[in-house]
Amino acid sequence: MLHSSRSLTSHLLSPPHDGFSPLAAYVQLVKTAELPPDRNYVLGSHPHGIIAVGTVCNFATEGTGLSQVFPGLRFSLAVLNCLLYLPGHREYFLSCGACSVKRQSLDYVLSQSQLGRAVVIVVGGANEALYAVPGEHCLTLRNRKGFVRLALRHGASLVPVYSFGENDIFRVKAFAPDSWQHLLQVTIKKLLSFCPCIFWGRGLFSAKSWGLLPLARPITTVVGRPIPVPQCPQPTEEQVDHYHTLYMKALEQLFEEHKESCGLPASTRLTFI
């Protein structure tokens, strides 16, 4: 079931044939360092975008050859717990190896006796959908430290991941931070754990029409080098802050090293909020 679900998505990654160049739309997974299966990992995936297409395609399917790129690892994409209560969604996500993002679920995955487990967490979450503006790279990360605590509790190496192009596959209506519309979005997000956004992509039958399908833009997901983390069942705030700072620096370095090869201008900068 897992293999068939992941293989099926490879067809969904194929470029459209309605006037776009065959190379104009694809999802690609890039490895910059080995991730040996003799330890566990916590991968922080950025940005969330509207629906985290790059993260889902690369880590919940075999569309980009995940098991061949990182042999010996078993990946678990963490999703909102509410998604596992929706009829049909639960079975699909579980068949792709997903798990709940709740602490108990993540602790269970990383506490298994067999090593080589890799939990993938979209750290910015729904809040980043507010900043999923094409051409911008704004991450909700400065105060997101739960994934670092998780890594410390289990001694799992931290791995930064960035999907270039994630914010380009939809058009988004962005509201000013002091507007009532933005306040409404933030309020609903706090109450319901998802952020209502006004966005649009391409239509089902024509790339020139408006719709909810992603635009034909390339997404390149780059997996960075692992950051070794000691096991501390009860990590202190100083330890959490230390490894959180190391992670932010590693993520920024990853962005700087690969931005131009992924089509971004050299002047482009990563912003943390």
C-alpha positions in Angstrom: 0.0 0.0 0.0 2.8 2.4 0.9 4.8 1.6 -2.2 1.8 1.9 -4.5 0.7 5.2 -3.1 4.1 6.7 -3.3 4.7 5.4 -6.9 1.4 6.8 -8.1 2.5 10.3 -7.2 5.4 10.1 -9.6 2.8 10.5 -12.4 1.5 13.7 -10.8 5.0 15.2 -10.9 5.1 15.0 -14.7 5.2 18.4 -16.5 2.0 19.5 -18.3 1.7 19.5 -22.1 -0.3 22.6 -22.7 2.2 25.0 -24.1 4.8 25.0 -21.2 8.3 23.8 -21.8 8.8 20.2 -20.7 11.4 21.5 -18.2 9.2 24.3 -16.8 7.5 22.2 -14.1 9.1 19.5 -11.9 9.8 18.6 -8.4 13.4 17.7 -7.6 15.2 16.4 -4.5 18.8 17.4 -4.0 21.1 15.7 -1.4 24.1 17.7 -0.1 25.3 15.2 2.4 24.9 11.6 3.4 22.4 10.7 6.2 23.6 7.3 7.5 20.9 5.0 8.8 22.7 4.3 12.0 21.0 7.2 13.8 17.7 9.1 13.8 16.9 12.5 12.3 14.6 15.5 12.7 14.2 17.3 9.4 12.9 20.9 9.5 11.3 21.6 6.1 10.8 25.2 4.9 8.8 27.0 3.7 5.2 25.8 4.2 3.8 27.8 1.3 0.1 27.2 0.7 0.0 23.4 0.9 3.7 22.4 1.2 3.8 20.7 -2.2 7.6 20.2 -2.2 7.6 18.6 1.2 4.8 16.2 0.5 6.0 15.2 -3.0 9.6 14.5 -1.8 9.0 13.0 1.7 5.6 11.3 1.5 5.9 9.8 -2.0 8.5 8.0 -4.2 8.0 10.5 -7.0 11.6 11.8 -6.7 13.2 8.5 -5.6 13.4 9.2 -1.9 14.4 5.6 -0.9 17.2 5.6 -3.5 18.5 9.0 -2.5 18.5 8.2 1.2 18.7 4.4 1.4 18.0 2.8 4.8 16.0 5.6 6.2 12.3 5.5 7.0 10.7 8.9 6.7 7.6 10.1 8.5 6.0 13.3 7.5 4.3 15.1 10.4 0.9 16.5 9.6 -1.8 18.3 11.6 -3.7 15.9 13.9 -7.0 17.1 12.6 -6.2 15.8 9.1 -6.1 12.3 10.5 -9.8 12.6 11.6 -11.1 13.3 8.1 -12.6 10.3 6.3 -10.3 9.2 3.5 -7.5 11.6 4.5 -6.4 9.4 7.4 -6.0 6.3 5.3 -4.2 8.2 2.5 -1.7 10.0 4.9 -1.0 6.8 6.8 -0.4 4.9 3.6 2.3 7.5 2.8 4.0 7.0 6.1 2.7 10.2 7.7 2.1 10.7 11.4 0.5 13.2 13.7 2.6 16.3 14.6 1.6 15.9 18.2 4.4 15.4 20.7 3.3 11.9 21.7 3.3 10.6 18.1 6.7 12.1 17.3 8.2 10.7 20.5 6.8 7.3 19.6 8.4 7.3 16.2 11.8 8.4 17.4 11.8 6.0 20.4 11.7 2.8 18.3 14.6 0.4 18.8 15.4 0.3 15.1 17.4 3.3 14.1 17.1 5.1 10.7 13.9 7.0 11.5 13.5 10.5 10.0 10.7 12.8 11.1 9.9 15.6 8.7 8.3 18.7 10.3 7.1 21.8 8.4 8.3 24.1 11.2 6.6 27.3 10.0 3.2 25.6 9.8 0.0 27.3 8.7 1.3 30.7 9.8 3.8 30.8 6.8 0.9 30.6 4.4 0.4 34.3 5.1 3.8 35.0 3.7 3.7 32.6 0.7 4.2 35.5 -1.7 6.0 34.6 -5.0 9.6 35.9 -4.9 9.7 36.3 -1.1 11.4 34.0 1.4 10.0 34.7 4.9 10.1 32.0 7.5 8.3 31.7 10.8 11.2 30.3 12.8 12.6 32.5 15.5 10.2 31.3 18.2 9.6 27.8 16.8 11.8 25.6 19.0 9.7 22.5 19.7 11.4 20.5 17.0 14.8 21.3 18.6 13.5 20.0 21.9 12.3 16.9 20.2 15.7 16.3 18.6 17.5 16.8 22.0 15.2 14.4 23.8 16.0 11.6 21.4 19.6 12.6 20.4 18.4 12.9 16.7 20.4 14.9 14.3 18.8 18.1 13.0 18.7 18.5 9.3 17.7 21.8 7.5 15.6 21.5 4.3 14.6 24.3 1.9 12.2 24.0 -1.0 13.1 26.7 -3.6 10.0 27.6 -5.7 7.4 26.6 -3.1 6.1 30.1 -2.8 5.9 30.5 -6.6 3.3 27.8 -7.4 0.3 29.9 -6.3 -0.6 33.6 -6.3 -1.6 35.0 -2.9 -3.5 38.0 -1.8 -1.4 39.5 0.9 -2.9 41.9 3.4 -1.0 44.5 5.4 0.0 43.4 8.9 -2.1 46.2 10.5 -5.2 45.5 8.5 -8.4 43.9 9.8 -8.2 41.2 7.1 -4.7 40.1 8.4 -6.0 40.2 12.0 -9.0 38.0 11.0 -6.6 35.5 9.4 -4.4 35.3 12.5 -7.4 34.9 14.8 -8.9 32.0 12.8 -5.5 30.4 12.6 -5.2 30.5 16.4 -8.7 29.0 16.8 -8.7 26.3 14.1 -5.0 25.6 13.4 -5.2 26.6 9.8 -4.9 29.9 8.1 -7.6 31.0 5.6 -5.8 32.6 2.6 -7.0 34.0 -0.7 -5.0 32.2 -3.4 -5.3 30.9 -6.9 -3.3 28.9 -9.4 -4.2 27.4 -12.8 -7.3 25.7 -14.1 -7.8 22.0 -14.6 -7.9 22.1 -18.4 -6.0 25.2 -19.3 -2.9 26.9 -17.9 -4.4 30.3 -18.9 -7.5 29.9 -16.7 -7.7 30.5 -13.0 -8.1 27.5 -10.6 -6.8 25.7 -7.6 -4.1 23.6 -9.3 -0.5 24.7 -8.7 1.1 26.8 -11.4 3.8 25.1 -13.5 6.8 26.3 -11.6 9.8 24.1 -10.6 10.4 23.2 -7.0 13.8 22.1 -5.9 14.0 20.7 -2.4 17.6 20.8 -1.0 18.4 18.6 2.0 21.3 20.1 4.1 24.0 18.6 6.2 23.0 17.0 9.6 23.8 18.8 12.8 24.8 16.3 15.5 22.7 16.7 18.7 23.3 15.0 22.1 20.6 13.1 23.9 19.1 15.1 26.8 15.8 13.7 28.2 15.1 17.0 29.8 16.9 19.7 27.7 17.5 23.1 29.3 16.5 26.3 27.6 20.2 27.1 27.1 20.7 23.9 25.2 17.5 24.5 23.1 18.6 28.0 22.3 22.1 26.9 21.3 21.0 24.2 18.9 18.2 26.4 17.6 20.8 29.1 16.7 23.0 26.5 15.0 20.1 25.3 13.0 19.1 28.8 11.9 22.7 29.5 10.7 22.8 26.1 8.9 19.5 26.8 7.2 20.6 30.3 6.1 23.9 28.9 4.8 22.0 26.2 2.8 19.9 29.0 1.3 22.8 31.1 0.3 24.7 28.2 -1.2 21.9 27.1 -3.5 19.8 30.1 -4.2 21.5 31.1 -7.5 21.6 27.6 -8.9 17.8 27.5 -8.2 17.2 30.7 -10.2 17.2 33.3 -7.5 19.1 36.6 -7.8 22.3 36.9 -5.7 20.7 39.7 -3.7 17.9 37.5 -2.4 17.9 37.1 1.4 16.2 34.8 3.8 14.0 36.5 6.4 13.2 35.0 9.9 10.2 36.2 11.9 
